[in-house]
Amino acid sequence: MARPLLFVTRRLPDPVMATIRERFRLFVEPSDDSPTREALVAGAREAEALICTLTETIDEALLAASPRLRVVANCAVGFNNIAVSAAKARGIVVTNTPDVLTDATADLTWALLLALARRIVEGHALVQSGRWRGWGPTQLLGTDLTGKTLGIVGMGRIGQAVARRAPGFEMTVIYHSRRALPDSAQSSTWRSVTMDELLSGSDVLTLHLPLTDDTRHIIGREQLRRMKPTALLINTSRGPVLDEAALSEALRAGRLAGAGLDVYEHEPRIQPELMGLAQVVTLPHLGSATLATRSRMGMMCVENVEAVLAGRPAPNAV
């Protein structure tokens, strides 16, 4: 029996690609780059299954031109890049990769926070430049985290994982989410507050929510004005939940102390005014970028595809 035809939009970790080549026929060998729109349409049109990433737009027009397509497996937790309603109307199953990247993203959130608070990137650049002249009592003074308040917007799996790491820094945790967590799901020290209380009370504000019409620019000019001028802002969720133009204005005006960003509003393009600011740490979307996590994400996509093509329910249908 012929193996199913699969279109993989971007190269996945080697262990995943080895499994894919063993179990499927590939429409084309994927590269590290996202395919052009023409290549994406061509592959989706011929394939029975599609494994894609957040960088590809799987819209209604593409789905309409893909008569053989039975499943779209998104190698991500979010799926705002896929026209889910249009897929459902055509009987195409859409899947994602929940849970597996929670700890990796929470770890990276803290990495950004520590890098920003202790000016690690600036310190590294100073040493590497050869201009460092030794220890100095006022050199690159940073921010203490111990005893400060960590504010979390969006208390899903990743938000909770970030909160669980806070006791190591003796930080108070406050959060705002669509609904308060039940007592059984949270630490007794976490406190649900209004958005205004969160903005005004946080020494560090970190964003952990999906991109929807309601969350787009949930942090904009008005919200940034309510934050402490000494506060730090971290975003490892989705770029458009934060208004980058408003952020750059706040940073340049001294209304915010710093920002750590792993995702961007118009990725990979970044607001030009954010570039070159010493109080901004930027990463190239590394939230889930560990070998173990990305490999597991890829294998979840494979498992979802195999289930649908075999007539079984997808383990992670959205």
N, C-alpha and C positions, 0 to 999 in steps of 0.2 A: 504494500500500500504506500502511495506517495506521501511523503511528509508534507505537512501544511506549509503554505507559503507565508512567511513572516517578514514584515518590514520593520526594522529597528532604525530609528532616526539618528541615533548617535551611539558611538562605541561605548559599551559598558565594561566594567572590570573584566579582566581576562577569564576568571573562573566562570562568570556568567556567559561570556561569549562562547566558551568551550561547550557549555551545556546547550546553548542555543543552536550551535552548528551541528550538534549531535542529534537534536530532536526536531529541527525545522529546516526547511529550505529558506535561505535568505534571499530577499528580493535584490539586495545589493549589500556588499560589505560596508558597514557604517564607518564613518570617520569621526574624529573628535569634534568636528564642526557641525552645527545644525544645518540640515539640508535647505536648499532654496525652496521657495514656494512651489516652483514647477516640479522639482524632484519629490517634494512631499506629496503633491497631488498624484504624481505618477505612481509612487509606491503604494499609497493608500488605495488607488483604483484597482490595483492588481492583487493585493494581499488579502488573505483571510483574517489576519490579525496584525495589529499595529502596536508596537511598544514605543512610546514617545516620552519626551521630557517637557518641563514647563516652558522651554524656549520655543516650542512649536505650537502654532495656533491650529487647533482642530475645530474648524467652524462648520456651520451648516452647509456651506457650498462644497467644502471638501467631502463631507459625509454623503452629500447627495450624489457626488461623482464616484462613490466607492461601493458598487453594488455587491461585491464579494465580502466586504468587511463585516466581521461578526463581533469583534472585541477590540477596544482601545484600552491598553494598559498604560496608565500614566506612571512614570517612575518618579513619584513625588507624593506627598500627602495631599497638597492642594490640587485642585483640578479646574481652576478658573480659566485655564487655557483651552478648555474643551466645551463645546456646545452640548451639554449633557441632555437637555430636553430634546434637541434635534436627534441626538443619538438614540434616545429612548423611543422616540416616535418611529425610528427605522429599525428597531429591534436590535440595536448595537449595544452591547454591554460596555460600560465604562468602569474601570477599576483604578484603585490608587494603592499606596503603600503606607498605611497608617502604623503607628506605634513604633516601628523599627528605628526611626531616626530621632526619637525623643531625646535620649541621653546625649547623643552626639551634638544635637543642636543646643541643648541646655549647656553642655560643656563649652561650646563655642561662645555662647552668650557671656559666660563668665570670663572666658579668655579676652573677649573684647572689652568687657568692663574693667578687668584688671589692667589691660594694656593702656586703657584710657586714663584710669585713675592714677596709675603710677608712671605714666608718660614713657612707657617701655619702647615704643616705636621711635620716639625722639631720642631716647638714650642710645638705642642701637645705632641710629643714623649718626649720632655724634661720635661714638667710638669708631665706627667704620670709616668715617671721613678723615680720621687722623688728626682732628682738631681738638680732641679731648686733652685737657691739661691736668687731669687728676681731680680728686675729690674736692668739693667746695660746699660750704654750709648753706648756700642758697641755690645750688644747682638743680634745675629741673624738679622743683618742689611739686609734689602731687597731692592727691586727696586721700584721706583716711576713709576706709569703709566701715571699720568697726563701730558699731553703735548707730550707724546711719539707717535710713528707711529706704527699703527697696519697694518700689511700686511696680505692679505688673498689670498690663492691659491685656486681658484675655487669659482666663485661667483654665485652659484645656490641658492636655497631657504635657505639652512642653512648658507652659507656664508653671504648672505644678512641679515639674522636675527642676526648673530654675529656683523655685521657692524652697524646695527641699535642700538645696545647696547653701542657702543663706545662713543657717545657724553656725556654720563654720566661720563666718565672719561676724557673728553676733549682730546680725542685721534684723530689724523689724520688717515684717512683710505685710503690706497692704495691697489690695487688688480690686480691680473693677472688671466684671464680666457680665454677660447677658443675664446670668442668674448666679446667685451665691451657691457655693458648693455645700453639699450636705456635710454635717459634722463628721461623718464617717470617712469622708474623702479628703479631709484636710487636717493640718496641724492646728492645735488649739490656739497657736500664736498668730495664725493668719487672720486678717480682718478684712471683710468686704466693706468697701466705702463707695461713695458716689464718685463720679468722674471728676468733679470739681475738687473734692477732698484728695483724690489721688494725685491730681496735677499739682496742687499747692503743697502737699505733704511729702512728696517723694524727693529724696536726694539722688536717687537713680530711678529712672523710668524705663522699663523694658517692654517691648511690644511683642505679643505672641497671639496673633489672631489671623483668621483666614481673610482673603481679599473678597469682599462682596460689595454690592452697591452701598450698603450701610457703613462699611468699614473704610471705604476709600477716603483718604485724607481725614481719618478720624483724629489725627494729630495735625493741626494746621496752625495758622497764625494766632487765632484766639486761644487755642489750647496752650501753645508755647508761651504766650504772654502770662498765663496763670502759673507757670512753673517758676521755681526758684532760680535766680541767676547763677547760683552755684551748682545747679543740677546737671547730671549727665543723662543722656538719652541713648538707648541701645535699640537697634532694630535688626532682628534676625528672622522676621516673619515673611512679609511681602512688601516690596518696595512702595507701592502706591498707597499703603495705609498711612504713609507719612508724606506731607507736602514738603518736598526738598527745597523749593524756592523759599518757603517760609522758614525752614530750618536754617538755610544759609544766611538769611536776614537776621535771625535771632542770634546766631553765632557771631556774626560780624559786628552786631550792635552790642554785644556783651550781655545779652539777656539770657544766655545759656552758656554753661561752662564748657561743654564738649559733647561730641556724638560719636558713637561707634556703629558702623553700618556694614552689614554683610549683604544687603539687598537694596535695590534701587528702583526708583519710580519708572525710569525708562531704560531698564537694563539691556545692554551693558553701558549705555551712555549715562554719565553722572552729571548732575548739575554743576556747570563749570565753576560757579562761585564756591563750591565745597572743596575744590581741588586746591592743594597747597596750604590749607589751614592746619596749623600745628595741633589744634584742639579737635581734630577729626581723625579717626582711625578707620580706614576703609579696607575691606576684604573682598575677594572675588567670589562671593556666594559659596562659602565653604561649610555652611551649616551641617550638612550630612556627610561631609567629605572625609570619611575614614574608610579604609579598605573594607573592613567588616560590614559597616553600615551600607555602603553603596552596593556591595555584593549581595547583601540580603535584600535590598530594595529590588535589584535586578532579578533575583530568584523569585521574589514575590510576583513580579510581573510575569515571569515564565509560568508560575503555578496558576495564576489567574487566566492566562491565555489557554493553557492546556485544559483547564476545567471547562471553560466555555466551549472550546472546540470539541470536547468530548460529550457535550450536552449536560454537564453538571453545573450547579450554581457556582459562580465565582466566589472565592473566599473573601475578596475585598471589593465587592461591587459598591459603587457610590450611590 
